[in-house]
Amino acid sequence: MEKRYVAAFTITFILLTIGFLTYLILLNILNTDDSENGTAAFRIKNNDNVIHTITVKLLDSANVSKFNQKYDLAPGENIWPTPVELKKATYTYEVTLDGNITKRQITGEYPEDLSLEFLFIDINGYPEEALELSMTIA
């Protein structure tokens, strides 16, 4: 009779353990997208011979600002800002030069690659292309 109780207890314990481990694995799989973070990064370079003001915004898919920073750059100056930590998703950079030229660039089009993408923002001395954005993938 005791052997039956021990066997029943052992089987119940094993089934509960398997169920609990399955629950933990599924919980981890289902929450992976919500908890994963990425990093958006960019570099600004003033190739012109005058001081410029540039505003960099990062907007999510609902057009809500997740980052908004203004920089004043002297001629020849480079700024390598601290990377912006974000949930892995698609964002749009909105870059404005001297309050009158605005360009947009999508980043994280494939959210799993967000941390591999890097935006180069160049201020040029020629008016036909005063603000230039280019994206690279590391």
C-alpha positions in Angstrom: 0.0 0.0 0.0 2.8 2.4 0.9 4.5 1.8 -2.5 1.3 3.0 -4.2 1.4 6.3 -2.3 5.0 6.8 -3.0 4.5 6.1 -6.7 1.4 8.4 -6.8 3.3 11.1 -5.0 6.3 10.7 -7.4 4.1 10.8 -10.5 2.2 13.8 -9.2 5.4 15.6 -8.4 6.9 14.9 -11.8 3.7 16.1 -13.6 3.6 19.3 -11.5 7.2 20.0 -12.2 6.8 19.5 -15.9 3.7 21.7 -15.9 5.5 24.5 -14.0 8.6 24.4 -16.3 6.3 24.5 -19.3 4.5 27.5 -17.9 7.9 29.3 -17.3 9.1 28.5 -20.8 5.8 29.8 -22.4 5.8 32.9 -20.2 9.3 33.7 -21.4 8.5 33.1 -25.1 5.3 35.2 -24.9 6.9 38.1 -23.1 10.1 38.2 -25.2 8.9 40.9 -27.6 7.5 43.2 -24.9 10.6 43.1 -22.7 13.4 43.2 -25.4 15.2 46.5 -25.7 17.1 47.9 -28.5 19.4 50.9 -29.0 19.0 53.7 -31.6 22.3 55.5 -32.3 23.4 58.4 -34.5 26.3 60.7 -35.2 26.0 64.4 -36.2 28.8 66.1 -38.1 29.0 69.8 -39.1 30.9 69.9 -42.4 30.0 73.6 -42.8 32.1 76.7 -41.8 29.3 78.2 -39.6 27.5 77.2 -36.4 24.3 75.2 -36.9 21.5 74.1 -34.6 20.1 70.7 -35.2 17.2 68.9 -33.5 16.9 65.2 -33.4 13.6 63.5 -32.6 12.7 59.8 -32.5 9.0 59.1 -33.0 7.3 55.8 -32.5 4.7 54.3 -34.9 2.0 56.4 -33.2 4.0 59.6 -33.8 4.8 59.9 -30.1 8.2 61.4 -29.3 10.6 59.0 -27.5 13.6 61.2 -27.8 14.0 65.0 -28.5 17.3 66.7 -28.2 18.7 70.0 -29.7 22.5 70.4 -30.4 24.5 73.4 -31.4 27.5 72.4 -33.5 30.6 74.5 -34.3 32.2 74.2 -37.7 33.9 70.8 -38.1 32.4 69.5 -34.8 31.2 65.9 -34.4 28.7 64.8 -31.8 28.4 61.1 -30.8 25.4 61.2 -28.4 24.7 58.6 -25.9 22.7 55.8 -27.6 18.9 55.9 -27.0 17.5 52.8 -25.3 14.1 51.8 -26.8 11.8 48.9 -27.0 12.6 47.0 -30.3 10.2 48.5 -32.8 10.1 50.7 -35.8 10.8 54.4 -35.3 11.3 57.5 -37.4 14.1 60.0 -36.9 12.9 63.5 -37.5 16.0 65.8 -38.0 15.6 69.6 -38.3 18.5 71.9 -39.3 18.3 75.5 -38.1 14.6 75.3 -37.6 13.8 75.2 -41.3 15.0 72.1 -43.1 13.5 68.8 -41.8 14.2 65.3 -43.1 12.9 61.9 -41.9 14.5 58.5 -41.7 12.9 55.2 -40.6 14.9 53.0 -38.3 14.1 49.5 -36.9 12.0 48.6 -40.0 12.9 45.1 -38.9 12.8 45.6 -35.1 15.2 42.8 -34.3 17.9 44.8 -36.2 17.3 48.1 -34.4 20.6 47.9 -32.5 22.5 47.2 -35.6 21.4 50.4 -37.4 23.2 53.6 -37.2 22.2 57.0 -38.6 24.8 59.5 -39.9 23.6 63.1 -39.9 25.8 65.4 -42.0 25.5 69.2 -42.2 27.0 70.4 -45.5 28.2 73.8 -46.7 26.3 73.7 -50.0 22.6 74.8 -49.9 21.3 72.3 -52.4 21.9 69.4 -49.9 22.5 71.2 -46.5 21.2 68.3 -44.5 22.1 64.7 -45.4 20.9 61.5 -43.6 22.3 58.1 -44.3 21.7 54.8 -42.5 24.1 52.0 -42.1 23.8 48.5 -40.6 26.7 47.3 -38.5 
